[in-house]
Amino acid sequence: MLQEFTKTVLVIVASLFPIINPPAAAFIVLSLVPHASLDERAEMARRIAINSFVILLASLLIGAYVLSFFGISIPVLRVAGGLIIAKAGWNLLQTPDDDEDPDGEAVQAGPAHDRPASLRAKAFYPLTLPVTVGPGSIAVAIALGTGSPKAGLSPIHLVGVSVALMILCASIYVCVRFAGHLERLLGVVGTQVAMRLFAFVIFCIGVQIFWLGLSDLIGSVHLK
């Protein structure tokens, strides 16, 4: 029982942590909402962590059934997800180094009382999906879900899944919550360099996911 619990936790954390990459996601979030206050960042970190937990849990437990219901294959999911991630990375690479957001609008434009609502709206899209938990993470979570115990889900397996996701989401919360401290440590220039590097990595990850999905689709055509 303990062995199954440990295996479940380790497999999920080891598989999803490198793809989610909480430190990189935190820098991207910071670049999208650079003028958020400490309280606003804490609230965003909490919302992003909760949203990530719900998305990953749903992907692990019912993701494969949802895709099957709509007739969507994992290669197609990877192609679509790769395009979205690559586009997000490209937009971040093109973001000017001033006080504008990726859409070209001033971050502090508009009444101050509208900012909390705007940040709450961004907490799910794009800050959670696809910046933090993207299609790549969802595809991996769905694949892990299809490898559940053949005899069916056991209570210890569900506990292991919950613990693993809590570990992942806690790391997301910590990184997003305290990204501002690292920003002050690196300075303005260092932060901009780090954000550009992470944006390029995000773009490359999107292209890689797209290529994996496209290769699978091409391979399936050749097999037929």
C-alpha positions in Angstrom: 0.0 0.0 0.0 2.7 2.4 1.0 4.7 1.4 -2.1 1.8 2.2 -4.4 1.2 5.6 -2.7 4.9 6.5 -3.1 5.0 5.3 -6.7 1.9 7.4 -7.6 3.3 10.5 -6.0 6.8 10.2 -7.5 5.6 9.4 -11.0 3.1 12.3 -11.2 5.5 14.9 -9.7 8.5 13.7 -11.7 6.4 13.7 -14.9 4.6 17.0 -14.5 7.1 19.3 -12.7 9.6 19.7 -15.6 6.7 20.5 -18.0 4.9 22.9 -15.7 8.2 24.5 -14.6 6.9 26.7 -11.8 9.9 29.1 -11.7 9.6 29.8 -15.4 5.8 30.1 -15.2 6.2 32.6 -12.3 8.4 34.8 -14.4 5.9 34.7 -17.3 3.1 35.6 -14.9 5.3 38.5 -13.5 5.8 39.8 -17.0 2.1 39.8 -17.7 1.2 41.6 -14.5 4.3 43.6 -13.7 2.5 46.3 -11.6 0.5 44.0 -9.3 0.9 44.8 -5.6 2.1 42.2 -3.1 -1.5 41.5 -2.0 -2.6 41.1 -5.6 0.2 38.7 -6.3 -0.7 36.7 -3.3 -4.3 36.5 -4.4 -3.2 35.6 -8.0 -0.9 32.9 -6.7 -3.7 31.4 -4.7 -6.1 31.4 -7.6 -3.6 30.0 -10.1 -2.7 27.2 -7.7 -6.3 26.3 -7.2 -7.1 26.5 -10.9 -4.0 24.3 -11.7 -5.1 21.7 -9.1 -8.6 21.5 -10.6 -7.4 21.3 -14.2 -4.7 18.7 -13.5 -7.1 16.6 -11.3 -9.7 16.6 -14.0 -7.2 15.7 -16.7 -5.9 12.8 -14.6 -9.3 11.4 -13.8 -11.6 12.1 -16.7 -9.4 13.7 -19.4 -9.2 10.6 -21.5 -13.0 10.1 -21.4 -13.6 13.7 -22.4 -11.3 13.5 -25.4 -12.8 10.2 -26.4 -16.3 11.7 -26.1 -15.4 14.5 -28.5 -13.3 12.3 -30.7 -10.1 14.2 -30.0 -6.8 12.3 -30.0 -3.8 13.2 -28.0 -1.7 14.0 -31.1 -4.4 16.6 -32.1 -4.4 18.0 -28.6 -0.6 18.4 -28.8 -0.8 20.1 -32.2 -3.4 22.6 -30.9 -1.7 23.1 -27.6 1.7 23.5 -29.2 0.4 26.3 -31.4 -1.2 28.1 -28.4 2.0 27.8 -26.3 4.2 28.9 -29.2 2.0 31.9 -29.9 2.1 32.8 -26.2 5.9 32.6 -26.2 6.2 34.6 -29.4 3.9 37.3 -28.0 6.0 37.5 -24.8 9.2 37.8 -26.9 7.6 40.8 -28.8 6.4 42.5 -25.6 8.0 46.0 -25.3 10.1 46.7 -22.2 7.9 49.5 -21.0 4.7 49.7 -19.0 2.5 47.9 -21.5 1.0 44.5 -21.4 1.2 42.0 -24.3 -1.9 43.4 -25.8 -0.3 46.9 -26.0 -2.6 48.5 -23.4 -1.2 50.3 -20.4 -1.4 48.1 -17.4 -2.5 50.9 -15.1 -5.0 52.4 -17.6 -8.5 52.7 -16.4 -9.9 53.2 -12.9 -7.9 51.6 -10.0 -11.0 49.8 -8.7 -11.2 47.9 -12.0 -7.7 46.3 -11.6 -8.7 43.6 -9.0 -11.5 42.4 -11.3 -9.2 42.4 -14.3 -6.5 40.4 -12.4 -9.1 37.9 -11.3 -10.2 37.5 -14.9 -6.6 36.9 -16.0 -6.0 34.4 -13.2 -7.6 31.6 -15.2 -6.7 32.7 -18.7 -4.0 33.3 -19.6 -2.1 33.0 -16.3 -3.3 29.4 -15.4 -4.1 28.2 -18.9 -1.9 28.1 -20.9 1.0 29.8 -19.1 1.1 27.7 -16.0 -0.8 24.5 -16.9 -0.6 24.3 -20.7 -1.7 21.7 -23.2 1.5 19.9 -22.7 0.9 19.4 -19.0 -2.7 18.4 -19.8 -1.6 15.8 -22.4 0.9 14.3 -19.9 -1.7 14.2 -17.1 -4.2 12.5 -19.5 -1.6 9.9 -20.4 -0.8 9.3 -16.7 -4.5 8.9 -16.1 -4.8 6.2 -18.7 -2.1 4.3 -16.9 -4.2 4.0 -13.7 -4.3 0.6 -11.9 -6.0 -1.9 -14.2 -8.2 -3.1 -11.3 -9.6 0.4 -11.0 -8.9 3.4 -8.9 -8.2 2.5 -5.3 -8.4 4.9 -2.3 -4.6 4.9 -1.8 -4.2 5.8 -5.5 -6.6 8.7 -5.2 -4.7 9.9 -2.1 -1.4 9.6 -3.9 -2.8 11.7 -6.8 -4.1 14.3 -4.5 -0.8 14.6 -2.6 1.2 14.8 -5.8 -1.0 17.6 -7.2 -0.9 19.5 -3.8 2.9 19.3 -4.0 2.9 20.6 -7.6 0.4 23.4 -6.8 2.2 24.4 -3.6 5.4 24.9 -5.7 3.4 26.9 -8.2 2.0 29.1 -5.4 5.4 29.7 -3.8 7.1 30.6 -7.1 4.3 33.0 -8.3 3.8 34.5 -4.8 7.5 35.3 -4.3 8.5 36.1 -7.9 8.7 39.8 -7.0 11.4 39.1 -4.5 13.5 37.4 -7.2 12.8 40.4 -9.5 14.2 42.8 -6.9 17.3 40.5 -6.5 17.9 40.4 -10.3 17.2 44.1 -10.9 15.3 45.5 -13.9 17.8 44.5 -16.6 18.3 41.0 -15.1 14.6 40.4 -14.8 14.0 41.5 -18.4 16.8 39.1 -19.6 15.4 36.2 -17.6 11.9 36.9 -18.9 13.1 37.0 -22.5 15.0 33.7 -22.0 11.9 32.0 -20.4 9.7 33.4 -23.2 12.0 31.8 -25.8 11.9 28.5 -23.8 8.1 28.7 -23.8 8.2 29.3 -27.6 10.5 26.3 -28.1 8.3 24.1 -25.9 5.3 25.0 -28.0 7.1 24.1 -31.2 8.3 20.8 -29.7 4.8 19.9 -28.5 3.4 20.8 -31.9 6.1 18.7 -33.7 5.4 15.7 -31.5 1.7 15.8 -32.3 2.3 16.4 -36.0 4.8 13.5 -36.1 2.3 11.2 -34.5 -0.4 12.3 -37.0 1.9 11.8 -39.9 2.9 8.4 -38.6 -0.7 7.3 -38.2 -1.4 8.3 -41.8 1.6 6.2 -43.0 0.5 3.2 -41.0 -2.9 3.3 -42.8 
